[in-house]
């Protein structure tokens, strides 16, 4: 058995963690609404990822960094490079305080994953 916050997790019990990812499209208001919706849906916690494009990839037009390389029916092709895609999908850093404030008011657990590179 383990305990996360006030919830005891034991055999036969689940602890559901919602993932916001880049579904907010860089919009703080949408990110806050996603957090509220995940709480209403019954998730036990939410995982927030914070990164900037330059912390996880290179700003490059070389073959390995192009989205066009993946497939002909790729919906992300409009971004052309992984850098541009990650820049678009990154969690708005200016909203982190707002996230923590909302999560505290909801009395809800969260995990924050901060992606960085040593480049």
Secondary structure, 3 states (H helix, E strand, C coil): CEEECCEEECCCCCCCEEECCCCCCCCHHHHHHHHHHHHHCCCCEEEEEECCHHHHCCCCCCHHHEHHHCCCCCCCHHHCEHHHHHHHHCCCHHHHHHHHHHHHHCCCEEEEEECCCCC
